[in-house]
């Protein structure tokens, strides 16, 4: 199958959607399909061989952040040339309601279009200003994919259509085969040692680092050798806020890490802790920790409960309860048999999220979209207003 995939966000700046597209493209290529990815990027950017640069992106406020996108007549012309050269059996666009290449590709496509929706945002000022065009985009989409139940609910309740829920994938082998960081995770015995892990923006309240911090501060004096490994954006001074001076040398801060070092970091902990308090539609970091073989401890969010198979693939604790988290950590660190059992169940559960398995589900949607259009093309081609 000849597959065209469109990324709306610049490949010059890493991000979750970009990583998703790279992993999906490589999984599809591994299954024997021909894939081309179109994305905003400078012409001289180092890109995978299957990625076509569509030119420099510009920043645009979007969904509480800043997205680097490409839009306008020049971008439209590049999209159309890429579509003509590719002669794809199916076009797969990501975040088609973002004012970028995906939207342009849908409006220029003549064959079946599959769209993946990653976020659960229902409205923005840019979207409101382009409501007529967005309705035309939705009408031209043959099949929809949502990466989470929340994203799917938005499709049903706000965008007049359903979607197949297919979660984000995880490259299981990449995490399972990674080498731990030197000197980690160290010893873990009854009443002594153990390494906890946290990855994310620790200054963001909903990520729940303060809950883990309080549990660590309460547990560490009674457990010599207990260490905490933290990765993510932020300043060391902010990380140490609320940590007694005598415990700070037991916290290792890695800062921002590459995908390779993220895998190594997750292989370097006995317990990976996800103390998030809300706003999570899936829990990608949980599947990555599971793939790395870490025992996962997570708050009882619905999204986390689904990923952890109701608590069989990881230990759940009451959301926001640092005392319950401290107790949970102590029990698991002292019980290697329980840790092993949870990690073993996690290995089986995470297989459903392995990229080859996820890619096969995406291929089923492609086949449905192709069948729905019966190999035909749209009679009317969109012409961008001058």
C-alpha positions in Angstrom: 0.0 0.0 0.0 1.2 3.5 -0.8 0.5 5.7 2.3 0.9 9.4 2.6 1.1 10.8 6.2 0.9 14.5 7.0 2.2 16.1 10.2 0.9 19.5 11.1 3.8 20.4 13.4 7.4 21.2 12.6 9.9 18.4 12.7 12.5 20.9 13.7 11.1 20.9 17.3 10.4 17.4 18.8 6.9 16.7 20.1 4.5 13.9 20.9 2.6 14.1 17.6 5.9 14.1 15.7 7.2 11.1 17.6 3.9 9.3 17.1 4.1 9.8 13.3 7.8 8.7 13.1 7.0 5.5 15.0 3.9 4.8 13.0 5.7 5.4 9.7 8.5 3.0 10.7 6.1 0.4 11.8 4.2 0.5 8.5 7.5 0.4 6.6 8.4 -2.6 8.7 5.2 -4.3 7.6 6.1 -3.9 4.0 4.2 -0.7 3.0 5.5 2.4 1.2 5.3 5.5 3.3 6.0 9.2 2.7 5.6 11.8 5.5 5.1 15.5 4.7 5.9 17.9 7.6 7.0 21.5 8.2 10.8 21.6 8.4 13.7 23.5 6.9 15.0 22.1 3.7 18.4 21.4 5.3 17.0 19.8 8.5 18.3 16.3 9.3 15.2 14.1 8.6 14.4 10.4 8.2 14.6 9.4 4.5 10.8 9.0 4.3 10.1 12.5 5.5 9.6 15.4 3.0 10.3 18.9 4.3 7.5 21.3 3.5 9.4 24.5 4.4 10.0 26.6 7.5 7.2 26.7 10.1 5.9 29.7 12.0 4.8 29.8 15.6 1.0 29.9 16.4 -0.6 29.9 19.9 -2.6 26.6 20.1 -4.2 24.6 22.9 -2.4 26.5 25.6 1.0 26.2 24.0 2.8 27.3 20.8 2.6 25.1 17.7 5.0 25.6 14.8 2.9 25.2 11.7 3.0 25.9 7.9 0.0 27.5 6.1 -0.7 29.7 3.1 -0.4 29.6 -0.7 3.2 28.4 -0.8 2.4 25.5 1.6 -0.7 24.7 -0.4 1.4 24.4 -3.6 3.9 22.1 -1.8 1.1 19.9 -0.5 -0.5 19.5 -3.9 2.9 18.6 -5.5 3.6 16.0 -2.9 0.1 14.5 -3.3 0.5 14.4 -7.1 3.9 12.7 -6.9 2.8 10.3 -4.2 -0.3 9.0 -5.9 -1.3 7.5 -2.5 -3.8 4.7 -1.9 -4.7 6.5 1.3 -3.9 9.8 2.9 -3.5 9.9 6.7 -3.5 13.3 8.3 -2.9 14.2 11.9 -4.8 17.0 13.8 -6.6 18.1 10.6 -8.3 21.0 12.4 -5.0 22.7 13.1 -4.3 25.5 10.6 -1.4 23.7 9.0 -0.4 21.1 6.4 -3.0 18.5 7.5 -5.9 20.8 6.9 -4.5 21.8 3.5 -3.9 18.2 2.5 -7.5 17.2 3.3 -8.8 20.1 1.2 -6.5 19.1 -1.7 -7.0 15.3 -1.5 -9.0 13.4 -4.1 -9.0 10.0 -2.5 -9.7 8.4 0.9 -8.6 10.4 3.9 -8.0 9.0 7.4 -7.6 11.6 10.2 -6.1 11.0 13.7 -7.2 13.3 16.5 -4.6 13.5 19.3 -6.0 16.3 21.5 -9.4 16.8 23.2 -9.6 20.5 22.5 -13.0 21.6 21.2 -12.4 25.2 20.2 -9.8 27.9 19.7 -10.0 31.5 18.3 -8.2 30.3 15.2 -10.7 27.5 14.7 -13.7 29.8 15.3 -12.4 32.2 12.7 -12.2 29.4 10.1 -15.4 27.6 11.0 -16.6 27.3 7.4 -13.3 25.8 6.2 -13.2 23.4 9.1 -16.7 22.1 8.3 -15.5 21.4 4.8 -12.5 19.6 6.2 -14.7 17.3 8.4 -16.9 16.5 5.4 -13.9 15.3 3.4 -12.6 12.9 6.0 -13.4 9.3 5.2 -12.5 7.8 8.6 -11.5 9.1 12.0 -9.1 7.8 14.6 -8.9 9.1 18.2 -5.9 8.2 20.4 -7.9 8.2 23.6 -11.5 7.8 24.9 -11.5 11.6 25.7 -10.5 12.5 22.2 -13.1 10.1 20.8 -15.8 11.7 23.0 -15.0 15.1 21.6 -15.6 13.6 18.1 -19.0 12.3 19.1 -20.2 15.3 21.2 -18.7 18.3 19.4 -17.6 17.3 15.8 -20.7 15.4 14.6 -19.1 12.0 14.1 -17.5 9.0 15.7 -14.0 7.7 15.7 -12.1 4.4 16.1 -10.1 4.5 19.3 -6.6 3.4 18.6 -4.1 4.4 21.4 -0.6 5.7 21.0 1.9 3.0 20.4 5.1 2.3 22.2 8.3 0.8 20.7 8.5 -2.0 23.2 11.9 -3.4 22.1 13.5 0.1 22.3 12.6 0.3 26.0 13.1 -3.3 26.9 16.6 -3.5 25.4 17.9 -0.1 26.7 20.9 -0.2 29.1 20.4 1.4 32.5 22.3 4.5 33.4 25.7 3.8 35.1 25.2 3.0 38.8 21.5 2.7 38.6 19.1 1.4 39.9 21.3 0.1 42.7 20.3 -2.1 45.6 16.8 -2.6 46.9 16.3 -4.7 50.1 13.8 -4.8 52.9 13.9 -1.5 54.7 16.8 -0.2 52.6 17.6 1.3 49.2 15.4 1.4 46.1 15.1 3.9 43.2 12.0 5.9 42.3 11.5 7.6 39.0 9.5 10.6 37.7 9.5 12.1 34.2 7.7 15.2 33.3 7.2 18.9 34.0 7.6 18.8 37.8 6.5 22.5 38.2 3.1 21.7 36.6 0.6 21.0 39.5 -1.4 18.4 37.6 1.7 16.3 37.1 1.6 15.7 40.8 5.3 15.9 41.6 4.6 17.6 45.0 2.7 14.5 46.0 5.7 12.3 45.2 8.0 14.8 46.9 6.1 14.6 50.1 6.0 10.8 50.0 9.7 10.7 49.4 10.5 13.2 52.2 8.5 11.1 54.6 10.0 7.8 53.5 13.6 8.6 52.9 14.7 9.1 56.6 13.5 5.6 57.4 14.9 4.0 54.3 18.7 4.5 53.9 19.8 4.5 50.3 16.4 5.4 48.8 16.9 7.6 45.7 14.8 9.6 43.3 15.6 9.9 39.6 13.9 12.9 37.9 13.9 13.9 34.2 12.1 16.7 32.4 12.2 20.4 31.9 12.8 22.8 34.8 15.4 24.2 37.1 17.2 22.3 39.8 16.4 24.9 42.4 12.7 24.5 41.8 13.0 20.7 42.0 14.6 21.0 45.5 11.8 23.3 46.8 10.4 21.5 49.9 13.2 18.9 50.0 15.3 19.0 53.3 19.0 19.8 52.6 20.1 16.5 54.0 18.0 14.6 51.4 19.0 16.6 48.3 22.0 14.4 47.4 19.6 11.5 47.1 17.8 13.1 44.2 19.4 13.0 40.7 18.1 15.5 38.2 18.7 14.7 34.5 16.9 17.6 33.0 15.5 17.2 29.5 16.4 13.9 28.0 16.5 12.4 24.5 14.2 9.5 23.5 17.2 7.2 23.9 18.1 8.5 27.4 14.4 8.4 28.4 14.5 4.7 27.8 17.7 4.3 29.8 16.2 6.4 32.6 13.1 4.1 32.8 15.4 1.1 32.9 17.2 2.6 35.9 14.3 2.6 38.4 12.7 0.0 40.6 9.4 1.9 40.7 8.2 4.5 38.2 5.7 6.9 39.9 3.0 8.7 38.0 1.3 10.9 40.7 -0.8 13.0 38.2 -3.9 14.6 39.6 -6.0 14.9 36.4 -6.1 16.0 32.7 -4.7 12.8 31.4 -6.4 11.1 28.4 -4.1 8.1 28.1 -0.8 7.8 29.9 1.9 7.3 27.3 4.7 7.4 29.9 3.0 4.4 31.7 3.3 2.2 28.7 6.9 3.3 28.2 7.8 2.4 31.8 5.9 -0.9 31.5 7.9 -1.7 28.3 11.2 -0.8 30.2 10.3 -3.4 32.9 9.8 -0.9 35.7 7.0 -1.5 38.2 4.5 1.3 37.8 2.8 3.1 40.7 0.1 5.5 39.5 -2.8 7.6 40.8 -6.3 6.2 40.3 -7.2 8.3 37.2 -9.5 6.5 34.8 -7.0 6.8 32.0 -4.2 5.2 34.1 -6.6 2.5 35.4 -7.3 1.5 31.8 -3.6 1.3 30.8 -2.7 -0.6 33.9 -5.5 -3.2 33.4 -7.5 -2.2 36.4 -4.4 -2.4 38.7 -3.1 -5.8 37.6 -0.3 -4.3 35.5 0.7 -1.7 38.1 -0.2 -0.4 41.6 -2.9 2.3 41.9 -3.2 4.7 44.8 -5.8 7.3 45.7 -5.2 10.4 43.6 -3.5 13.3 45.5 -2.9 11.2 48.7 0.8 11.5 49.6 0.4 9.3 52.7 -1.2 6.5 50.7 1.6 6.8 48.1 4.3 6.6 50.8 2.7 3.5 52.2 2.4 2.0 48.7 6.0 2.7 47.9 7.3 1.2 51.1 5.3 -2.0 50.6 6.4 -2.5 47.0 10.1 -1.8 47.7 10.0 -4.4 50.5 8.2 -7.0 48.3 10.3 -8.0 45.3 7.8 -10.8 44.5 4.9 -8.3 44.2 7.1 -6.0 42.0 8.0 -9.0 39.8 4.4 -10.1 39.4 3.2 -6.6 38.5 6.0 -6.1 35.9 5.3 -9.5 34.4 1.6 -8.7 33.9 2.7 -5.3 32.5 4.9 -7.0 29.9 1.8 -8.9 28.6 -0.5 -5.9 28.8 1.9 -3.5 26.9 2.2 -5.9 24.0 -1.2 -4.5 22.9 0.5 -1.1 22.6 3.5 -2.3 20.7 3.8 -0.3 17.4 3.4 -3.3 15.0 0.2 -4.3 16.7 -1.1 -0.7 16.7 0.0 -0.2 13.1 -2.1 -3.3 12.0 -5.2 -1.7 13.6 -4.5 1.5 11.7 -4.1 -0.5 8.5 -7.6 -1.9 9.1 -9.0 1.7 9.2 -7.1 2.4 5.9 -8.7 -0.6 4.3 -12.1 0.5 5.5 -11.6 4.0 4.1 -10.4 2.7 0.7 -13.4 0.3 0.6 -15.8 3.2 1.5 -14.6 5.3 -1.4 -14.5 2.3 -3.8 -11.3 3.5 -5.3 -12.9 6.7 -6.5 -11.9 10.3 -6.2 -13.7 13.4 -5.2 -15.2 15.3 -8.2 -14.8 18.7 -6.7 -11.3 20.1 -5.9 -11.0 22.8 -3.3 -9.4 26.1 -4.5 -7.8 28.3 -1.9 -9.4 31.8 -1.8 -7.1 34.5 -3.2 
